[in-house]
Amino acid sequence: MTEPVVHLVDVVAVMGGFPVLAGADLTVQRGEIVLLRGPNGAGKTSLLRLCAGLLPIERGEATVLGCDLAVDRTAVRPRVGLLGHANGLYADLSVADNVAFWGATVGATAAEIDASLTRMGLATRLAGVRVSRLSAGQRRRTALACLVVRRAELWLLDEPHAGLDAAGRDELDATLREAASSGATIMVASHELERAGALATRMVEVVGGQTRPVGGA
């Protein structure tokens, strides 16, 4: 069997003296779409941030894309795309400039940048608009276009459908399925279980900073 994209064993992570992960175990293989479900404060966001190399490990083993996060958390960051509640956009730049900026970090071509804008419905009248003037849904589309152009090997998405209209949600779902079929691995934290569950190849419950499979998966 090939090396898993994510392999966590008894991982403990602490923030502000509080254990946000308390012995999490998780293995994710390439091409999977894994839905993380659970109540607010259960540790879903912390799990995504840990996999992105943004949260230090207190105890346990954590390997993401072959990188030992206990040794060097920064090594994995260029290969991972994280979309959290904050969109991570530059408000004073246009939509196109934001996507071009993130595309430049991975050497994306002009054609790839245009394709990412088109994919998220941003290539026409919105491309030249400053992010500060966008609606919440338009900002979410822009953030997703930035994620697409980065060609991340591991997509970490926290409530990715939030703020999107019906067309945007359908486009996002199609984008995620296409990315997974092309070899990317996707982890989604969501309360929208019907929609996200239809995308997922399996579900994992996160409760009290620990993980357990859903439905015997």
N, C-alpha and C positions, 0 to 999 in steps of 0.2 A: 504494500500500500504506500502511496506517496505521502510525503510529510504533510500533516494538516496545516492549514493556514493559521488557525488559532488553536492553541493548546494551553489550557489553564488547569492547574492542579492545586487545590486547596489554597487559593489566592486570597490574601487578606490585604486590604487597602484602607488607609485611615485618612480622614480629613477633619481638621479641627478637633482632633482627639476622639473622633467618632468613627467606628469601623463601617465604612460605606459598602465594603465587600467583606464577607465574613466566612471565607472558606469556599469560594466559588470554583466550580469545576466545569469546564466546557471544552469541547473539541469540535471544530468546524472545518469541513473539507472544502477544497476548491470547487467553485461553482454553486455552492449552496446559497439559498436565501433563507436565513434563520430569523424568525420572529421572536423577539424578546417581549414577553408580556408580564404584567404584574402591576400592583397598585403604585401610586405615587410614593416616592421615597424608598422603593424596594431595592434600588441599586442598578436599574437599567442604564441610566445615563452614566453612572460611574463605570459600569462595565464597558460601555462604548469608549469612554475617555481613556480607560486603562489600555484597551486594545489599540488606541491611537498613539500611545506613548506619552500621554499627558498626565497620567496619574501614577505616582510612585507605588511600588509594591512593598508592603511591610513584611510579608511572608508568603511562601509558596513558590510555584514554578509558573512562568508565563512566557510563552514563545509565540510570536506573531510574525508570519512570513519568514520564519527561520531566524528571527532576531530575538535574543534573550533579553527581555525587558528588565530583568533584574541587573543586568550588566550595563546595557546602554539603551535607554528609552528613545533617544533621538534618532537612532539608525532607521527605525521603521517609519518615521513620519513622512518622508517624501513619497512613500509607496501606498499611503493610506489617505482616503478622503473622508473627512468627518463633517457631517452637517447636523449642527445642534439647533437649539432654539434660537440662538443668535445666528444670523446669516453670514457673518464674516465678510461683509462687503464694504467697499470704500464709498461713503455717501456722496463725496464730491466728484466722483468719477462717473462717467456714463456706463450704461449697461455693457456696451461693447468693450469699453476700456477695462472694466472689471474682468470680463471673460478673457480678454487678451492678456491681462496681467497674470492671471493664474495659468493660462496656456503657456506663457513664456517660461514658467518655472519648470515645465517638462519638455520644452522645445516644440510645442504644437505649431503646426503650419497655419497659415491664414485660412486655408480651406477647412481645417479642423475647427478653428474658432468659429467660422461662419456656420459650419454644420451644427455645432453645439447651440448657437443662438437660434438657428432654425428649428432644431429639435424641441426647444422649449418655447417656441412661438414668440421669439424676441428679435427676429432678424429684420423686421420692417420698421414701423414707426417708433418702437420702443428702444431700438439699438442706441440711438444718440441721446436718450433722456438720462439725466443725472439720477442716480439711485435715490437721492433725497426726495425726489418728486414722485417716486413710485408708490403704488398701493402695497399693502402687505403681501398680497398674492403675487404681484409682479416682482417684488423683491425675492420671494421664495423661488420663483422661476429662474431669476438671475443666479441665485446661489446654486441651484441645481445645474444650470448651464456651466458654471464654474467647476462644479464637481465632475461633470461629464468630460470637459476638455482636459482635465488633469489625468485621465486614463488610470485612475487608481486601481490597484490590485484588490484592495479591500475597501468596501464602501460601508461606512458606519453612519446610520441615519436615525436621528431622534425625532419622532413624529413628523416624518417628511411630507405628509399630505396636508399638514396644517396650513391654512391660509390659501390653499389652492381651490379654484373652481372645479367644476366637474370635468371640463376638458383638460385642465392641468393635471388633475389626478389620474385620468386615463393615460395621458402622455407620460407621466412619471412611471406608472406601472409598466407601460410598454418599454420604457428606457431601462428599467431594472431587469426585466426579463431578458432583454437583448444583451445587457452587460453580463448577466450570469451565464447566458448561453455562449458568450465569447470568452468565458474563463474567469471573470471577476467573481469575487465572493462578497456576499451582502449580508449585513446584520441590521435589522430594523427593530427599533423600540417603538411600540405603538399601542394606543388604547383602542384604535379602530380595528378591532379583531376581525370583523367580517372582510373588510377590504384587504388588510395586510395579510390575513390568514389565507386568502385566495392566492396571494403571491408566493407565500412561503413554502419551502420544501419540508420544513418542520418547525415546531414551536418549542420554545424553552421558557419555563416559568422562572421568574426572578422574585424571590421573597426573602426579606430580611438579609439581603446581601449574599444569598446563596442561590444556586441554580438547580433546577430539576427538569427532566424531560416531560413533555406533555403527550399523553396518549401512548405511553410506552415507547416513544421515539428514542 
